[in-house]
Amino acid sequence: MSLVVSDISTHGIVMVGDSAITRRKGAKLVDVVSDGSKIHYSEVGNIGFAIWGRCNLPNHRLDTWLRGFADSKVQRGDSVEKVGQLLARTLNEQIAAMKEPWENQVRGIHVAGFRDGLPVLFHVHCGHPEEPPHELRLYHDYPDDQRWSIQQFESLLARGVIHLRNGFYRHFAALFDSMQIYMASLDRLLGVKLPQPSLRGRFDFYKLLVRFVANTLTVTGQTQSVNDRLSAIAFDGNGLQIDERLACMPEKGEGATDLASYF
């Protein structure tokens, strides 16, 4: 697995992911490598992507494929909706060639950008836990699927409480919930804001949390399926403001994509 987190707020959009790839053959763990590139960005569309879950494709690894998609398939003026639909459709064509049941294709991609001046956060995946597994579809998580009014949505953006988290989300959820108490205490006792109320502040905050989960796995003796070598971006309506993406690395070894590999 992995850990990717995508956050939207009045300051803009932050997307953070680790770089661990866990490779299995059947139920057996083969190894964990640290060359995954889970965060991607289209400059012409001002749209970000964060990938989690199964990373095999017939002839590529998903991070390499998505980098090409972001660079060549997104056109200037494309909406987040259009790009998400195109992403689901073209990626489904790749996955269908693997001739595996959809229940084996546990994977997803956060898709974030701007609409009418406000950030939106969508998600391409194979279904919620209560759904039978199916082909990749675009879900309009925030704000559309919540049926919020514009006023409600803007209020929540100002509070900075909207994000998607996938991979080791239970570890992250426990940490995030406990951080709310710590953050309130810092503010009350010391007048310190965590995160700092800026795009950079939110960027540094989510990197801190992902690294904390990675270090928790280390000190508790769990498989290092989340690591502290991070890929991350922050952007606003004017474009990319902080770029700490990792380069896509070629798969090493003949038959590397024959194994079930997971971001």
KAWOTA-V564981 format. One record per backbone hydrogen bond with DSSP energy under -0.5 kcal/mol. NH is the residue of the N-H (numbers start at 0). CO is the residue of the C=O. E is the energy in kcal/mol with one decimal. If there is no record, write none. Layout:
# KAWOTA-V564981
NH CO E
NH CO E
This chain:
# KAWOTA-V564981
3 165 -2.0
4 15 -2.7
5 163 -2.4
6 13 -3.1
7 161 -2.1
8 11 -2.1
9 156 -1.5
11 8 -1.0
12 234 -3.1
13 6 -2.3
14 232 -2.3
15 4 -2.7
16 230 -2.6
17 2 -1.5
20 32 -2.7
21 261 -2.5
22 20 -0.6
22 30 -2.9
23 259 -2.5
24 27 -2.3
27 24 -1.5
29 22 -3.0
30 22 -1.3
32 20 -2.4
35 18 -2.7
37 35 -0.6
39 48 -2.6
41 46 -2.9
42 40 -0.6
45 41 -1.4
46 41 -1.4
47 111 -2.7
48 39 -2.7
49 109 -1.6
50 37 -2.3
51 107 -2.3
53 105 -3.0
54 260 -3.0
55 260 -0.6
56 59 -1.6
61 54 -2.6
64 60 -2.1
65 61 -3.0
66 62 -2.0
67 63 -1.6
68 64 -2.1
69 65 -2.9
70 66 -1.8
71 67 -2.0
72 68 -2.5
73 68 -0.9
76 43 -0.6
77 74 -2.3
82 78 -2.4
83 79 -2.6
84 80 -2.3
85 81 -2.4
86 82 -2.7
87 83 -2.3
88 84 -2.4
89 85 -2.6
90 86 -2.3
91 87 -2.1
92 88 -1.3
93 89 -1.2
94 90 -2.5
95 91 -2.6
96 92 -0.9
97 94 -1.9
98 95 -1.3
103 100 -1.9
104 101 -1.7
105 103 -0.8
106 104 -1.2
107 51 -2.1
108 123 -2.5
109 49 -3.0
110 121 -2.4
111 47 -2.2
112 119 -1.7
114 117 -2.9
117 114 -2.0
119 112 -2.8
120 141 -2.8
121 110 -3.3
122 138 -2.6
123 108 -2.9
124 122 -0.6
124 136 -2.0
125 106 -0.8
130 127 -2.3
133 125 -1.7
136 124 -2.3
138 122 -2.8
138 136 -0.6
140 138 -1.1
141 120 -2.6
144 139 -3.2
145 142 -1.5
146 142 -0.7
146 143 -1.5
147 142 -0.9
152 148 -2.6
153 149 -2.6
154 150 -2.0
155 151 -2.2
156 152 -2.4
157 153 -1.9
158 154 -1.4
159 155 -1.2
160 155 -1.2
161 7 -0.6
162 160 -0.6
163 5 -2.3
165 3 -2.2
167 1 -2.9
167 165 -0.6
168 166 -1.9
171 167 -1.8
172 168 -3.2
173 169 -2.2
174 170 -1.9
175 171 -3.3
176 172 -2.6
177 173 -1.8
178 174 -2.2
179 175 -1.1
180 176 -0.7
180 177 -0.6
181 177 -1.5
182 178 -3.3
183 179 -2.0
184 180 -2.2
185 181 -2.6
186 182 -2.0
187 183 -2.5
188 184 -3.1
189 185 -2.0
190 185 -0.8
190 186 -0.9
191 185 -1.7
193 191 -0.5
197 195 -2.6
201 197 -2.2
202 198 -2.3
203 199 -2.7
204 200 -2.0
205 201 -2.3
206 202 -1.7
207 203 -2.2
208 204 -2.0
209 205 -2.3
210 206 -2.4
211 207 -1.9
212 208 -2.0
213 209 -2.2
214 210 -2.6
215 211 -2.1
216 212 -2.0
217 213 -1.5
218 214 -2.4
219 215 -1.6
220 217 -1.2
221 216 -2.2
224 222 -2.6
229 227 -0.9
230 16 -3.0
231 243 -1.0
232 14 -2.2
233 241 -2.0
234 12 -2.3
235 238 -2.1
238 235 -1.9
240 233 -2.7
241 233 -2.2
243 231 -2.8
243 241 -0.5
248 34 -0.7
255 252 -1.5
257 254 -2.0
258 255 -1.0
259 23 -2.0
260 258 -1.0
261 21 -2.5
262 52 -3.6
